[in-house]
Amino acid sequence: MRSRRSASSRVARQDRAEVDAGKLRTVHTVTVVYPGKTVYSGGRAQTPLLLTGGGLIGAAVTGLANASTAKQEPLASYDVVTTKPGDTKLNRRFTDGIEAALRTHGYVVDEVDASTPTLPTFSRDDHNRWHASGPVYRESDAVLLIRVSPVYSSGGPMSAYTRLIVGEIDMFTGDTHEAVFRQPIYWMKTIDPYTYHFMDAIVADLPHAISGLDESMMAQVDLFDKSLDSIQP
């Protein structure tokens, strides 16, 4: 069941990017790590969702919310998702948008697959923040990691499912692996035309439901672009 559109939609906060402007100004070349195909997911929490640095790689859903408070699962099998709305190639379009924003701001951009052996090792700490480690990465000044996930999330057993875009876009220096740019992403609407009371209703309305996630995730590209705008030369 879908809700009617409301003129007053409440949108969750967007945290400001954390930028080490001095070090970021020394970055001229950036390697973007392509996150792989998109997996759309959903989950119902027993307590309110916590912001994490979640993301998707391949078919695996990683840390979209605190594991103790929410169980995330695919909305439908990958074949069902691609058969009904068609292959949206959301992560491809999202990554292209991020790379275009970087080029607009003067960076020379390259892209690699996450399996590239020379990349740093990426891991999350106890606060679910991403970090890089390992040998010096010599192919560029910095490496950009995209871990942004589209989810239908419910705050509890009696709450409806609404759109949630959660994750992080981080840039690490190639030599020391310091984070010079962190863009946390936590976006949702509590009053929204894409609202469902049951997971089965999302699957039944899958093309519409997926288009809502695509729309809200692609909107985060503009947020990233504006964060780069704030870095004065």
C-alpha positions as CSV (number, residue, x, y, z in Angstrom):
1,M,0.0,0.0,0.0
2,R,1.3,3.4,-0.9
3,S,0.7,6.6,1.0
4,R,-0.6,9.8,-0.6
5,R,1.9,12.5,-1.2
6,S,2.1,15.1,1.6
7,A,3.1,18.7,1.1
8,S,5.2,18.5,4.2
9,S,7.8,15.7,4.1
10,R,10.2,15.3,6.9
11,V,13.7,14.5,5.7
12,A,16.5,13.2,8.0
13,R,19.6,15.2,8.6
14,Q,22.5,15.3,6.3
15,D,25.8,15.4,8.1
16,R,28.4,17.8,6.8
17,A,31.4,16.4,5.1
18,E,34.6,16.2,7.2
19,V,37.4,17.7,5.1
20,D,41.1,18.2,5.7
21,A,41.2,21.1,3.3
22,G,45.0,21.6,3.5
23,K,45.8,18.0,2.6
24,L,43.0,17.7,0.1
25,R,44.5,20.6,-1.9
26,T,47.5,18.5,-2.5
27,V,45.4,15.8,-4.2
28,H,45.3,16.0,-8.0
29,T,44.7,12.5,-9.1
30,V,42.0,10.2,-7.6
31,T,41.3,6.5,-8.1
32,V,37.6,5.7,-7.6
33,V,36.8,2.1,-6.4
34,Y,33.7,0.9,-8.3
35,P,31.4,-0.6,-5.7
36,G,29.9,-3.3,-7.9
37,K,26.3,-4.1,-8.7
38,T,23.5,-2.7,-6.6
39,V,21.6,-4.9,-4.2
40,Y,18.3,-3.3,-3.0
41,S,17.5,-4.3,0.6
42,G,15.0,-3.8,3.4
43,G,14.8,-4.3,7.1
44,R,12.7,-3.8,10.2
45,A,14.4,-2.6,13.4
46,Q,13.4,-3.3,17.0
47,T,14.9,0.1,18.0
48,P,15.7,3.1,15.8
49,L,18.3,2.6,13.2
50,L,21.8,3.9,13.8
51,L,23.9,5.6,11.2
52,T,26.7,3.5,9.9
53,G,29.2,3.5,7.0
54,G,27.3,0.7,5.3
55,G,27.7,-0.3,1.6
56,L,27.1,-2.9,-1.0
57,I,29.6,-5.0,-2.9
58,G,28.5,-7.6,-5.3
59,A,25.6,-9.5,-3.9
60,A,26.5,-9.0,-0.3
61,V,24.7,-6.5,1.9
62,T,27.1,-5.0,4.5
63,G,26.4,-3.0,7.6
64,L,23.3,-1.0,6.5
65,A,22.4,-0.5,10.2
66,N,23.6,-1.7,13.5
67,A,23.4,-5.5,13.4
68,S,21.9,-5.7,16.9
69,T,18.9,-3.4,16.0
70,A,17.9,-4.3,12.4
71,K,18.0,-7.3,10.1
72,Q,18.5,-6.3,6.4
73,E,17.5,-8.6,3.6
74,P,17.3,-8.4,-0.2
75,L,13.9,-7.0,-1.3
76,A,13.7,-9.8,-3.9
77,S,16.1,-12.0,-5.8
78,Y,18.4,-10.2,-8.2
79,D,16.6,-11.9,-11.1
80,V,13.2,-10.6,-9.9
81,V,14.5,-7.1,-9.4
82,T,16.1,-6.9,-12.9
83,T,13.1,-8.6,-14.6
84,K,10.4,-6.3,-13.2
85,P,12.0,-2.8,-13.4
86,G,14.9,-3.8,-15.6
87,D,18.6,-3.5,-14.7
88,T,18.7,0.0,-13.2
89,K,22.6,0.0,-13.1
90,L,22.2,2.3,-10.1
91,N,25.7,2.0,-8.8
92,R,27.1,2.6,-12.3
93,R,25.1,5.8,-12.7
94,F,25.9,6.9,-9.1
95,T,29.6,6.3,-9.6
96,D,29.6,8.1,-13.0
97,G,28.0,11.1,-11.2
98,I,30.6,11.1,-8.4
99,E,33.4,10.9,-11.0
100,A,31.9,13.7,-13.0
101,A,31.7,15.9,-9.9
102,L,35.4,15.2,-9.2
103,R,36.4,16.1,-12.8
104,T,34.4,19.3,-12.6
105,H,36.5,20.3,-9.6
106,G,39.7,19.7,-11.5
107,Y,40.7,16.2,-10.4
108,V,42.1,13.6,-12.8
109,V,40.0,10.5,-12.2
110,D,40.7,6.8,-12.8
111,E,38.5,3.9,-11.9
112,V,39.3,0.4,-10.7
113,D,37.4,-2.7,-9.5
114,A,37.3,-3.5,-5.8
115,S,39.3,-6.6,-6.5
116,T,42.4,-4.7,-7.7
117,P,45.3,-6.2,-5.7
118,T,47.3,-3.0,-5.3
119,L,44.4,-1.1,-3.5
120,P,44.7,-0.4,0.2
121,T,42.8,-2.7,2.5
122,F,39.5,-1.2,3.6
123,S,37.9,-2.0,7.0
124,R,35.5,-0.5,9.5
125,D,36.3,0.3,13.1
126,D,34.1,-0.1,16.1
127,H,32.1,3.0,15.1
128,N,31.5,1.6,11.6
129,R,33.8,4.2,10.0
130,W,35.9,3.1,7.0
131,H,39.7,3.1,7.2
132,A,42.4,2.3,4.7
133,S,45.7,0.5,5.4
134,G,48.5,-1.4,3.7
135,P,51.3,-0.5,1.4
136,V,51.6,2.8,-0.4
137,Y,49.2,3.1,-3.3
138,R,51.3,4.6,-6.2
139,E,48.7,4.9,-9.0
140,S,47.2,8.2,-7.8
141,D,47.3,10.7,-5.0
142,A,44.2,9.4,-3.3
143,V,41.6,6.6,-3.4
144,L,37.9,7.3,-3.2
145,L,35.7,4.6,-1.5
146,I,32.0,4.6,-2.2
147,R,29.8,2.6,0.3
148,V,26.3,3.9,-0.2
149,S,23.2,1.7,0.1
150,P,19.5,2.0,-0.9
151,V,17.2,0.5,1.7
152,Y,13.5,0.3,2.6
153,S,13.7,0.6,6.4
154,S,11.1,0.3,9.2
155,G,11.8,1.7,12.6
156,G,9.9,-1.1,14.4
157,P,7.2,-3.7,14.2
158,M,4.3,-1.2,13.9
159,S,6.2,1.2,11.5
160,A,5.9,1.4,7.7
161,Y,8.8,0.9,5.4
162,T,10.3,4.1,4.0
163,R,13.3,5.0,1.8
164,L,16.7,5.2,3.4
165,I,20.0,6.0,1.8
166,V,22.8,5.3,4.2
167,G,26.6,5.1,3.9
168,E,29.7,7.0,3.4
169,I,32.0,8.4,0.6
170,D,35.6,8.6,1.8
171,M,38.8,9.7,0.2
172,F,42.1,8.4,1.5
173,T,45.6,9.5,0.6
174,G,47.6,7.0,-1.4
175,D,50.7,7.2,0.6
176,T,49.7,7.5,4.3
177,H,46.0,6.3,3.8
178,E,44.8,9.3,5.9
179,A,41.1,10.2,5.4
180,V,41.1,13.7,3.8
181,F,37.4,13.7,3.0
182,R,34.5,11.9,4.6
183,Q,30.9,12.4,3.4
184,P,28.5,10.6,5.7
185,I,25.1,10.0,4.1
186,Y,21.9,9.4,6.0
187,W,18.8,10.4,4.0
188,M,15.2,9.4,4.6
189,K,11.6,10.7,4.4
190,T,9.1,9.8,7.0
191,I,6.2,11.1,5.0
192,D,6.7,10.0,1.4
193,P,4.9,8.6,-1.6
194,Y,7.2,5.6,-1.4
195,T,5.8,4.2,1.9
196,Y,4.7,0.6,2.4
197,H,3.3,-1.2,5.4
198,F,4.5,-4.7,4.4
199,M,7.6,-6.1,2.6
200,D,5.2,-8.0,0.3
201,A,3.7,-4.7,-0.8
202,I,7.2,-3.5,-1.8
203,V,7.8,-6.6,-3.9
204,A,4.3,-6.3,-5.5
205,D,5.1,-2.7,-6.4
206,L,8.7,-3.3,-7.2
207,P,9.3,-1.1,-10.3
208,H,7.8,1.9,-8.5
209,A,9.6,1.1,-5.2
210,I,13.0,0.7,-6.9
211,S,12.5,4.0,-8.9
212,G,12.1,5.7,-5.5
213,L,15.3,4.4,-4.2
214,D,17.1,5.2,-7.4
215,E,15.8,8.8,-7.3
216,S,16.8,9.4,-3.7
217,M,20.3,7.8,-4.1
218,M,21.1,9.8,-7.2
219,A,20.2,12.9,-5.3
220,Q,23.3,12.3,-3.1
221,V,25.6,13.1,-6.0
222,D,24.6,16.7,-5.7
223,L,25.3,16.6,-2.0
224,F,28.8,15.3,-2.8
225,D,29.3,18.0,-5.5
226,K,28.3,20.8,-3.0
227,S,30.7,19.4,-0.4
228,L,33.5,19.8,-2.9
229,D,32.3,23.3,-3.7
230,S,33.0,24.2,0.0
231,I,36.7,23.6,-0.4
232,Q,38.2,26.9,-1.2
233,P,41.4,27.0,-3.4
